Amino acid sequence: MMAAMMLLFTDRLVHLAPVDFVIIVFYFALVLAIGFYLRGRANTGEDFFMAGREMTAWVAGLSFLSANLGALELMGWAGSAYQYGILATHWYWIGAIPAMLFLALVMMPFYYISKTHSVPGYLKLRFGESSRALSAVSFAFMTVLMSGVNMFAMAKVMQIVLGWDINFSIWVSSLTVAVYVALGGLRSAIFNEVLQFFLIWAGALLIPILGLYETGGWSNLKVLIAQRASTEYVHMWSGLGSFTTNPMGIHWTGIVFGLGSILSMGYWTTDFLVVQRILTAKDIRSAEMAPIIGAGFKMFVPLIVILPGLLGLAVLPMKLTAESAVAAGGHSYNDVLPLMLARYCGPGLLGLGITALIAGFMSGMAGNVSAFTTVWTYDIYRALIKKDATDQHYVNMGRWTTVVGVLISVGTAYLVMQFASIMDYVQALFSFFIAPLFGTVILGMLWKRASGAGGFWGLLCGTASSIGMWTWVKLDPTALRYVALSPNAKALAQDMYQALWSFVVCVIVTVVVSLMTKPKADAELTGLVYGLTEVPSVGNLPLYQKPVFWAVVVAVALVILNIIMW
């Protein structure tokens, strides 16, 4: 196997030592072994698609975070940090933690007590079959596109660092994921995600530790960045009072309302890729604690994601740019993490670092594939095509859908190669599908008057408006001043405002149509809407064991960090 891999090498930044090969091959063997071991525990629909709903808070919480900590996160946000500076940290702090706490304390009780298999499943119970079908189809489309992003990200690392053929990297890694998810279902994905969580941290911490040593610490790093770029690159809030005083060309309203209030809330509370992990929790306290545990660890993720991009600004000898550099045979923003890996890691350490990135790829890829499989099987195939099959039939369909989903994702990986910054691509997808979905779900949970027709048309119009705004700017770049409120806005800033406007459209249409149509009777909304549902309690526990206590601890820590990095 090693000899065959060596034949596929072209030009590379580094050379693997035998110990590095051993580490990488051992990792592939381990994840496949987990899939085969858990195959016997994935024979029913509840086991295959929901891991038997028996995960502890820690397992569900680490899986919840790991599903989002893929190669896309590691490579994409490192590139965005190089491009936009420390502003990229907003996507981890205000753009994640408040939403994760909101999911834990407000939305999780409804998802959990409804015993739904998916977010589209909740929409079916709340609004009807049409809303479920629309959200399921759009989510399935988004997950295969996102899965392709993870494939491309990992293949790009292998190509830049090791010189492996990009096609070889895509196919070997994707087929490995297909095997272990098809065998063990969601349980296999979750157990591998927990393993991958620790591998990612063990390998990815090498770059910030060695990088800070080279630059002389955080204070000296800021000086170097100011000399090579600007002081605006090392401040999170002080430059957001104007569209022209920060690298992203964004105003604080875009961060607070577009990102913090809409896009992040939509992703962390309605994207089934991450919510599915929480639904596997064994009881309501575990279901509420899992996102809080994830939020606590999320605060530290910028150390292994954002900091490498900032170090690249300070120490890389070349200047990374966008499409022009790629066309000339140079490197783009996406390449900063593998370039830093090649800079710092020698034999043994390189194998660990590469394994961390492979683990990140596997985690993100498996998360998308398992979520796609569940939504397709339960919310499209069973709901619209074959409603009365046996449980075993749906399990078999899930296994085959896993393979098909991987193959479709391979195709989308080649589409992603057209983008200089993969995070621009990803955030655009989120503004299309996640922001309006959040509007529909939150209105459904909080407003009993929202009708089935209102939910459907609000979701459809919100999604269409976001895609329409993106298309408008592509055809007429001057439209950016209307969509993002400034002609100086960069792609990520456009996505934030795009998400905000699509959410507003969704809410307005839902409210107007609901007031013109007949809602469901109160009796039909029990367990689905606040005010008509007895919210389950975690019981009479000591204060330090209650989810709300730990949510407050995490929130206070978040405020302190933002003040320090102001």
C-alpha positions in Angstrom: 0.0 0.0 0.0 2.8 2.4 0.9 4.6 1.7 -2.4 1.4 2.4 -4.4 1.0 5.7 -2.5 4.6 6.7 -3.2 4.0 6.2 -7.0 1.2 8.9 -6.8 3.5 11.6 -5.5 4.4 14.6 -7.6 6.1 17.8 -6.3 5.6 18.2 -2.6 6.5 20.6 0.2 7.6 17.8 2.6 8.5 14.1 2.5 6.9 11.6 4.8 9.2 9.5 7.0 8.2 5.8 7.6 6.9 6.7 11.0 4.5 9.2 9.4 3.2 6.6 7.1 2.6 4.2 10.0 0.6 6.9 11.9 -1.6 7.7 8.9 -2.3 4.0 7.9 -3.0 3.1 11.5 -5.6 5.9 11.6 -7.4 4.6 8.5 -7.4 1.0 9.9 -8.8 2.2 13.2 -11.8 4.1 11.8 -12.7 1.1 9.6 -12.4 -1.2 12.6 -14.8 0.9 14.6 -17.3 0.7 11.7 -17.1 -3.1 11.5 -17.2 -3.5 15.3 -20.5 -1.4 15.5 -22.2 -3.0 12.6 -24.0 -5.5 14.8 -25.5 -2.6 16.8 -27.1 -0.9 13.8 -29.8 -3.3 12.8 -32.9 -1.2 13.6 -33.9 2.3 12.3 -33.5 3.8 15.8 -30.0 2.3 16.1 -28.8 3.1 12.6 -30.2 6.7 12.3 -30.3 7.8 15.9 -27.6 5.7 17.6 -30.3 4.2 19.9 -30.7 7.6 21.7 -28.4 6.4 24.4 -25.4 8.8 24.3 -24.1 10.6 27.4 -23.9 14.4 27.5 -20.1 14.3 27.0 -20.2 11.9 24.0 -23.1 13.8 22.4 -21.4 17.2 23.1 -18.0 16.3 21.7 -19.6 14.7 18.6 -21.8 17.8 18.3 -18.7 20.0 18.1 -16.5 17.5 16.1 -19.1 17.3 13.4 -18.5 21.0 12.8 -14.7 20.8 13.3 -13.9 19.3 9.9 -11.1 20.0 7.4 -13.4 22.8 6.1 -13.1 24.5 9.5 -9.4 23.9 9.9 -8.5 25.0 6.3 -11.3 27.4 5.5 -11.1 29.6 8.6 -7.3 29.6 8.7 -7.5 31.0 5.2 -10.2 33.5 6.3 -8.0 34.6 9.3 -5.2 35.2 6.8 -7.5 37.2 4.6 -9.5 39.1 7.2 -7.4 38.9 10.4 -8.8 38.2 13.9 -12.3 39.2 12.7 -12.7 35.6 11.7 -12.9 34.7 15.4 -16.4 36.2 15.5 -17.6 33.1 13.7 -16.5 31.1 16.7 -17.5 33.3 19.6 -20.5 35.6 18.9 -21.2 33.5 15.8 -21.6 30.2 17.7 -21.7 30.2 21.5 -24.9 32.2 22.1 -26.7 30.1 19.5 -25.4 26.9 21.1 -26.7 28.0 24.5 -30.0 29.0 23.0 -30.3 25.6 21.5 -29.6 23.9 24.8 -32.0 25.9 27.0 -34.8 26.9 24.6 -35.1 24.7 21.5 -33.7 21.3 22.7 -36.6 20.5 24.9 -39.0 20.6 21.9 -36.8 18.6 19.6 -36.2 16.0 22.3 -39.8 15.5 23.5 -41.2 15.3 20.0 -38.8 12.3 19.3 -38.3 13.5 15.8 -35.5 12.0 13.7 -34.7 15.4 12.0 -35.5 19.1 11.9 -37.6 18.6 8.7 -39.5 16.0 10.9 -40.3 18.7 13.4 -41.6 21.0 10.6 -43.9 18.2 9.4 -45.4 18.0 12.9 -45.7 21.7 13.2 -46.6 22.9 9.7 -47.4 19.9 7.6 -45.9 17.8 4.8 -45.2 20.6 2.3 -42.9 22.4 4.7 -41.1 19.2 5.6 -40.6 18.3 2.0 -39.2 21.7 1.1 -36.8 21.8 4.0 -35.7 18.2 3.5 -34.9 18.7 -0.2 -33.0 22.0 0.4 -31.1 20.4 3.3 -30.2 17.3 1.3 -28.9 19.5 -1.5 -26.9 21.6 1.0 -25.3 18.6 2.8 -24.0 17.0 -0.4 -22.5 20.4 -1.4 -21.0 20.8 2.0 -19.7 17.3 1.9 -17.9 18.1 -1.3 -16.2 21.1 0.4 -14.8 18.8 3.0 -13.5 16.4 0.3 -11.8 19.2 -1.6 -10.3 20.7 1.6 -8.7 17.4 2.5 -7.5 16.6 -1.0 -6.0 20.1 -1.2 -3.9 19.4 2.0 -2.7 16.1 0.6 -1.8 17.8 -2.7 0.1 20.8 -1.3 1.9 19.1 1.6 2.6 15.6 0.3 2.2 16.0 -3.5 -0.5 13.3 -3.7 -2.7 13.4 -6.7 -5.9 15.3 -5.8 -8.2 12.7 -7.4 -6.5 9.8 -5.4 -6.9 11.8 -2.1 -10.6 12.5 -2.8 -11.5 8.9 -3.6 -9.6 7.0 -0.9 -10.8 9.2 1.9 -14.4 9.4 0.8 -14.7 5.7 0.3 -13.3 5.1 3.8 -16.1 7.3 5.2 -18.7 5.6 3.1 -17.7 2.2 4.5 -17.7 3.0 8.2 -20.9 5.1 8.1 -22.8 2.5 6.0 -21.7 -0.3 8.4 -22.3 1.4 11.8 -24.7 4.2 11.0 -24.8 7.3 13.2 -23.3 5.4 16.1 -20.2 4.7 14.1 -20.0 8.3 13.0 -20.4 9.6 16.6 -17.7 7.3 18.0 -15.3 8.2 15.3 -16.1 11.9 15.8 -15.2 11.7 19.4 -11.9 10.0 18.5 -11.3 12.6 15.8 -11.9 15.4 18.3 -8.9 14.4 20.3 -6.8 13.7 17.3 -7.5 17.1 15.8 -6.5 18.9 18.9 -3.3 16.8 19.4 -2.2 17.4 15.8 -3.4 21.0 15.2 -1.9 22.5 18.4 1.5 21.9 16.9 1.3 25.0 14.6 0.2 27.6 17.2 2.7 26.4 19.8 5.7 26.4 17.4 4.5 29.5 15.6 4.2 31.6 18.8 7.7 30.3 19.8 9.1 31.5 16.4 7.4 34.9 16.6 8.2 35.6 20.2 4.7 35.4 21.7 1.4 37.1 21.1 2.6 40.7 21.6 5.4 40.3 19.0 3.0 38.5 16.6 0.7 41.5 16.7 3.6 43.8 15.9 4.7 41.6 12.9 1.1 41.6 11.6 0.8 45.3 11.9 4.1 45.7 9.9 3.1 43.3 7.1 -0.7 44.1 7.0 -2.4 46.5 9.4 -3.3 46.9 13.1 -6.9 46.4 12.0 -6.1 42.7 11.6 -5.6 42.1 15.4 -8.7 43.8 16.8 -12.2 42.2 17.0 -14.5 45.1 17.7 -12.7 48.5 17.6 -12.7 48.7 13.8 -16.3 47.8 13.3 -17.7 51.3 13.8 -17.4 51.9 10.0 -17.4 49.8 6.9 -14.0 51.2 5.9 -11.9 50.6 9.0 -11.6 46.8 9.0 -10.3 44.2 6.4 -13.8 42.7 5.9 -15.6 45.9 5.0 -18.4 45.1 7.5 -20.2 47.1 10.1 -20.9 45.9 13.7 -24.6 45.5 12.7 -23.6 42.8 10.3 -21.7 40.9 12.9 -24.3 41.3 15.7 -27.5 40.9 13.7 -26.5 39.1 10.5 -24.1 36.6 12.1 -24.9 36.5 15.8 -28.7 36.8 15.6 -29.5 35.1 12.4 -26.9 33.0 10.6 -25.4 31.4 13.7 -28.8 30.8 15.3 -30.0 29.2 12.1 -26.9 26.9 11.8 -26.6 25.7 15.4 -30.3 25.3 16.1 -31.8 24.1 12.8 -28.9 22.5 10.7 -29.6 18.8 11.2 -26.0 18.0 10.7 -25.2 19.2 14.3 -28.7 18.9 15.9 -28.8 15.2 15.0 -25.9 14.5 17.4 -27.8 16.1 20.3 -31.0 14.1 19.5 -29.0 10.9 20.4 -28.7 12.0 24.1 -30.1 9.5 26.6 -32.2 12.0 28.6 -33.3 15.6 28.7 -30.5 16.8 30.9 -27.9 15.2 28.6 -29.6 16.8 25.6 -29.3 20.2 27.2 -25.8 19.8 28.6 -24.3 18.5 25.3 -24.5 21.9 23.4 -23.2 23.7 26.6 -20.2 21.3 26.7 -19.7 22.0 23.0 -19.9 25.7 23.6 -17.2 25.5 26.3 -14.8 23.8 24.0 -15.8 26.1 21.1 -14.2 29.1 22.8 -10.8 27.5 22.4 -11.1 26.4 18.8 -9.6 29.7 17.5 -6.3 28.6 19.0 -6.0 25.8 16.3 -7.9 27.5 13.5 -7.6 31.3 13.6 -4.1 31.6 15.1 -2.4 29.6 12.3 -3.9 32.1 9.8 -2.6 35.0 11.8 0.8 33.4 12.1 0.8 32.9 8.3 0.4 36.7 7.9 3.4 37.2 10.1 5.9 34.6 8.9 5.1 33.2 5.4 7.7 34.6 3.0 5.1 34.9 0.1 1.9 36.9 0.0 -1.1 34.6 -0.6 -3.8 36.1 -2.8 -6.9 35.0 -4.6 -7.6 33.6 -8.1 -4.7 35.5 -9.9 -2.1 33.7 -7.8 -3.7 30.3 -8.3 -3.8 30.9 -12.1 -0.1 31.7 -12.0 0.7 28.5 -10.1 0.9 30.2 -6.7 -1.1 29.7 -3.5 -4.5 31.0 -2.4 -5.9 31.8 1.0 -7.0 28.1 1.3 -3.4 27.0 1.4 -2.2 28.8 4.5 -2.8 25.9 6.9 -0.9 23.2 4.9 1.9 25.7 4.2 2.2 26.3 8.0 2.1 22.6 8.6 5.0 22.1 6.2 6.9 24.9 7.8 6.9 23.5 11.3 6.5 19.7 11.3 9.2 17.2 10.9 9.0 13.3 10.9 6.5 12.0 13.4 5.1 15.4 14.1 4.2 15.7 10.4 2.4 12.4 10.6 0.4 13.5 13.6 -0.4 16.8 11.9 -1.6 15.2 8.7 -3.6 12.6 10.7 -5.3 15.5 12.5 -6.3 17.0 9.2 -7.5 13.7 7.9 -9.5 13.2 11.1 -11.0 16.7 10.5 -12.0 15.7 7.0 -13.5 12.4 8.2 -15.4 14.1 10.9 -17.0 16.8 8.6 -17.6 14.3 5.8 -19.2 11.7 8.1 -21.4 14.4 9.7 -22.8 15.5 6.3 -23.2 12.0 5.0 -25.1 10.7 8.1 -27.3 13.7 8.2 -28.1 13.4 4.5 -28.9 9.7 4.9 -31.3 10.3 7.7 -33.1 13.2 6.0 -33.4 11.3 2.7 -34.6 8.1 4.2 -37.1 9.6 6.7 -38.2 12.9 5.2 -38.1 12.3 1.5 -38.1 8.5 0.7 -40.5 7.3 3.4 -42.6 10.5 3.4 -43.0 10.9 -0.3 -42.1 7.6 -2.1 -42.6 4.5 0.1 -44.6 5.1 3.2 -45.4 1.5 4.4 -42.1 -0.5 4.2 -40.5 -2.4 7.0 -38.0 -1.0 9.4 -35.3 -3.2 7.9 -36.1 -1.9 4.4 -35.4 1.7 5.7 -32.1 0.6 7.3 -31.0 -1.0 4.0 -32.1 2.2 2.2 -30.0 4.2 4.7 -26.9 2.0 3.9 -27.3 2.5 0.1 -28.0 6.2 0.5 -24.7 6.6 2.4 -22.8 5.2 -0.6 -24.8 7.3 -3.1 -24.4 10.4 -1.0 -20.7 10.0 -1.0 -20.6 9.6 -4.8 -22.6 12.7 -5.3 -20.4 14.6 -2.9 -17.3 13.5 -4.9 -18.9 15.4 -7.9 -19.5 18.5 -5.8 -15.9 18.5 -4.6 -14.8 19.3 -8.1 -17.2 22.3 -8.2 -15.5 23.8 -5.1 -12.2 24.0 -6.9 -13.5 27.1 -8.7 -13.5 29.1 -5.4 -10.4 30.9 -4.1 -11.9 31.0 -0.5 -13.9 28.0 0.4 -15.5 29.8 3.4 -17.0 32.4 1.0 -18.7 29.4 -0.7 -19.9 27.8 2.5 -21.3 31.0 4.1 -23.2 31.7 0.9 -24.8 28.3 1.2 -25.7 29.0 4.8 -27.4 32.3 3.9 -29.4 30.4 1.2 -30.8 27.6 3.3 -30.1 28.1 7.0 -31.1 31.7 7.7 -34.7 31.4 6.4 -35.1 27.9 8.0 -34.3 29.4 11.4 -37.1 32.0 10.8 -39.6 29.2 10.1 -38.6 27.0 13.0 -38.4 29.8 15.6 -41.8 31.2 14.6 -43.2 27.7 14.7 -42.0 27.2 18.3 -42.9 30.6 19.7 -46.1 31.6 17.9 -49.0 29.3 17.9 -50.8 31.4 15.2 -48.3 30.5 12.6 -50.1 28.3 10.0 -49.0 25.5 7.7 -49.3 27.7 4.7 -47.4 30.5 6.4 -44.6 28.2 7.3 -44.3 26.9 3.8 -44.5 30.2 1.9 -42.2 31.9 4.4 -39.5 29.3 4.0 -39.8 29.3 0.2 -39.7 33.1 -0.1 -36.9 33.5 2.3 -34.7 30.9 0.5 -35.6 32.4 -2.9 -34.8 35.9 -1.7 -31.3 34.9 -0.5 -30.5 33.1 -3.8 -31.9 36.1 -5.7 -29.7 38.6 -3.8 -26.6 36.5 -4.4 -27.4 36.3 -8.1 -28.1 40.0 -8.3 -24.7 40.9 -6.9 -23.0 38.3 -9.3 -24.7 39.9 -12.3 -24.3 43.5 -11.1 -21.5 44.0 -8.6 -22.8 47.6 -7.9 -25.8 45.9 -6.2 -23.5 45.2 -3.2 -24.1 48.7 -1.8 -27.8 47.7 -1.4 -27.4 44.1 -0.2 -24.5 44.6 2.2 -25.1 48.4 2.8 -21.6 49.2 1.5 -19.7 49.0 -1.8 -16.6 48.1 0.3 -18.1 44.9 1.7 -16.2 41.6 1.1 -17.8 38.3 0.4 -18.3 37.3 4.0 -19.9 40.6 4.8 -22.3 40.2 1.9 -23.3 36.8 3.3 -24.1 38.2 6.7 -26.5 40.8 5.4 -27.9 38.4 2.8 -28.8 36.1 5.7 -30.3 38.9 7.7 -32.6 40.1 4.8 -33.7 36.5 3.9 -34.6 35.9 7.6 -36.7 39.2 7.5 -38.4 38.1 4.3 -39.2 34.7 5.8 -40.7 36.2 9.0 -42.7 38.8 7.2 -44.2 36.3 4.7 -44.9 33.8 7.4 -46.7 36.3 9.5 -48.8 37.8 6.7 -49.8 34.4 5.2 -50.5 33.0 8.7 -52.9 35.9 9.5 -54.7 35.2 6.2 -55.0 31.4 6.7 -56.4 29.1 9.4 -53.9 27.8 12.0 -53.9 24.4 13.6 -56.1 23.8 16.7 -54.3 24.1 20.1 -54.7 20.4 20.7 -52.6 19.6 17.6 -49.8 21.9 18.8 -49.2 20.3 22.2 -45.5 19.4 22.5 -44.6 21.7 19.5 -45.2 25.3 20.7 -44.3 27.3 23.8 -47.3 28.1 25.9 -49.1 24.9 24.9 -46.4 22.5 26.1 -45.2 21.4 29.5 -41.5 21.8 29.1 -39.6 18.9 30.6 -37.5 19.5 33.7 -34.0 18.2 34.4 -35.2 17.4 37.9 -34.3 18.6 41.4 -30.6 18.8 41.1 -27.8 20.7 42.9 -27.2 24.1 41.2 -23.8 23.0 39.8 -25.4 20.1 38.0 -28.1 22.2 36.2 -27.5 23.1 32.6 -28.5 26.7 33.1 -25.7 27.2 35.7 -23.0 26.0 33.2 -24.7 28.1 30.4 -24.2 31.2 32.5 -20.5 30.2 33.2 -19.9 29.9 29.5 -21.7 33.2 28.7 -19.6 35.1 31.2 -16.4 33.7 29.9 -17.4 34.7 26.3 -18.0 38.3 27.4 -14.6 38.4 29.1 -12.8 37.1 26.0 -14.4 39.7 23.8 -13.4 42.5 26.1 -9.8 41.2 26.2 -9.6 41.0 22.3 -11.6 44.2 21.7 
